[in-house]
Every structure is written in structure tokens, then in C-alpha cells.
Amino acid sequence: MAASRGEVEALLGPLFRRSAGRIVAALTRALGPARLDLAEEVVQEAMLEALRRWPYKGIPDNPAGWLYRVARNRALDALRKDATLRGRLEALPADDLGGGGDSTVADPLRDAELTLVFLCCHPAVPPLSQVALTLRIASGFDAAEIGAALLVEPTAVRQRIVRAKRRLRDPDISFDLPPPDALPDRLPPVLRVLYLVFNEGYWAHGGEDLVRPELCGEAIRLAELLARAPETERPEVHALLALFWLQSSRLAAREDGTTGLVLLEDQDRRRWDAGAVARGLGHLDRAASGDSLTTYHLEAGIAACHAVAPSVGETDWARILELYDQLVARAPTPIVLLNRAVALAMVEGPERGLESLERLADRSRLRGYPLLPATRAELLARAGKPDAAAAAYREALAATRSGVQRRFLEGRLAAVEGLRPAR
């Protein structure tokens, strides 16, 4: 049965997030890293073909399988003169994605998409380019989304991706996992990418959705695979999983039917997922083995403080501030410093938080980042300065690309404007 173009577009966005990486992984396994561009290109073409055909012919019973089949056939057409590569493609299953995306296989490291992530994080690729390439190829982010996640300009993102693909054309690089003894050293960039994928799912930087559950779910799935494999089951993997599960426990409570965004202090904690909290705390216990303390341990510890608190007022903010101080000592990123300012305000009052934000405002990487003026506006409102808060909310509105954030900020702006004395 035919579907409207709007219905098709609504389906294709999440479907692309869930399936593009798996399809690219399956094709790249057959074609080799040197043909990564081709694999990505034919997946994009399959998406466009779906947008053209499905409104008239109807949405197929297996949309992901349809995209895979069309992408595979497009790749075969592009390789008409290369009998070797055509043979490898023809050996792939014609109608399904094979092993990619299966979390139940006996060997979790056989997952094709996880292998693709390790490929994108190959040592031959510069670290910053590793992250950009993986977010583009394995997770389907565009340059603007990657730039927002990394606090860099989209033009720089595109340049990094081009350079990364060029490095992967080296004939000595194959679509294989590194040997078991090398896997631990290859983990850090992979965990970094999963962290960013989850964060984009938890707080989308653009579009009309506040959260993208499929991104959170995929980050958790791949991290669980790493935790199941003896070669990669390490404390930092469990710490990252603890953070994922604890944060995901609040997803349902972060949205409502009006502004869309519900701040932590206003969330109905009865809607928090107790099962996800229990999983997160279990992984946090397992992360305590050994003597390593990573940023993931500290962030998971902060999330645990929130998860076990009956209310905002009963939250152990002093402990959270202590954990942020440790986090700043290890990774003084602008976002960490921004979050620490909020914790400082909860412990010592909004004026102290504002002082911390003023020092942070000079950091160029946060220029144009809407959460900085939005946070300043919240603290100004708490400090009884509605005029200054209104100005900060307008600054945040000018910077945001998210429809949900825009509606929330407009509501907060209207609220503080209502607090102004009559003139």
C-alpha cells in the first residue's frame, strides 16, 4: 500500500540511523577499506531511491533489507569491470545484512558494525579524524551534527573525513579487527566515539527531536559487545556502560507534550527506568575492579548520584562537585567546566556558579554553543536578575538549531519576562 512522503521521511530518518552503519560495514567487509567511499555512496543512493519509490509502491515489509539489497546492487553496477570485487559482493547474502547488528553471536567481536568502528579508529588515521569519520560512516551523522558534538566548524569536519578516508586507502589496511593483544590499545578512540554517539542520542543538537533513542540503543549495544568479549572487557568499558544505562534510565522523563524538554529538577522520578538504573549500578561495581580511574568512571559516578537521589533537594551535590573537580583535573573540557559551574551553583549558590561561567565564556570553543547562555540564564533567574536572564535566553535562542530547545527556551524567556516589574 502506498505511503505518504511524510510517512516515508519519518521512517527513513531513524532507519538510516539504525541500518546505514550495518550496510556500510557489510559492503566494506567485501570491498575492503579502499572502497569505503563507494560503500557510503551506494547506501546514500539507496536512501534516495527509497524516498522516490516508497511513496508510490509502499514501504516494504523489511525496509532495512530493501536498502541493503539496493545498495548491494548499486555497488555491483559500479564495479562492472572488476570481476574480483563483483565476486565478493555476489557472495554476500542478497536479502539480509548477515552478522551485523547481532548481539547474540557466540563471539561478540564478529559484529560487522563494531569492526567498522575499529577500522575508522585505525592508528593510521589522526585521532580527531577518527572520531569524525566514525560518526559519519558508522552512525550517519552529518557534518553539522559532528561539528556540534566536537565543538568545531562543519568545514573542518569535512576536511577531517576526507583525510581519514585517504589514509584508509593504504593497501596494508584490511577490514579485520586488530589481533587480540592489540585490542586494548585500540579501545580509547572506539569508546570515545560510542560516548559521542550516545550523547547525540541523549541530547540531539539539531532537528525537532530532543532524544534519538536509536542512537542511545546502538551505543549501548556496541559497548555491551565490548564488555562481553574477553579481549576488551576492561574497567573503562564497564564504566562507560554504567554511564549509558544510568543516563538512559531518564529518557522517558526528559520529554513532555508541551515544551518537549523537562529539566532534571522537574522530572517525575517515578518515570525513571529502575531496571536501567540497576544495570548501570551493576556495571559501575564491575568498573571498580583494578586501579584505573577514567573520565567514564567519574561521569558514571555523577550519574549514579542523580539516579539514587529521591529528589533534587536530596541529591548529594557536594559529592557531585567533588567528582567534577576530579574530572576537571583529568579533562578540563568546556562542557565539563560548564557542568561543574552548575554543580557549584547548587552547593554554593547561583552567584558562585555565574562567576565560574564568566571565566568560561572566554573559551572560543563555546562561542555559539547554546547551552552556555542557557545555563547562564537559568542561574541569573535563580539569582533574581530577570532582565539579565532574558538577555541570556535570547542569546541562547539565536544559537540553537534544535526545535525542542527553541520551544523550551521560548517558554523560559516568557517566564522571566513575566517576573519583570512594571515600568
Secondary structure, DSSP 8 states (H G I E B T S, - for coil): ----HHHHHHHHHHHHHHHHHHHHHHHHHHH-GGGHHHHHHHHHHHHHHHHHHHHHH---SSHHHHHHHHHHHHHHHHTTT-HHHHHHHHTS-SSS-TTTT-TTSSSGGG-HHHHHHHHHT-TTS-HHHHHHHHHHHTT---HHHHHHHHTS-HHHHHHHHHHHHHHTT-TT--SS---GGGHHHHHHHHHHHHHHHHHHHHS-SEES-S--HHHHHHHHHHHHHHHHSTTT--HHHHHHHHHHHHHHTTGGGG--SSSS---GGG--GGGS-HHHHHHHHHHHHHHTSSS---HHHHHHHHHHHHHH-SSSTTS-HHHHHHHHHHHHHH---HHHHHHHHHHHHHHH-HHHHHHHHHHHTT-GGGTT-THHHHHHHHHHHHTT-HHHHHHHHHHHHHH-EEHHHHHHHHHHHHHHHHTS---
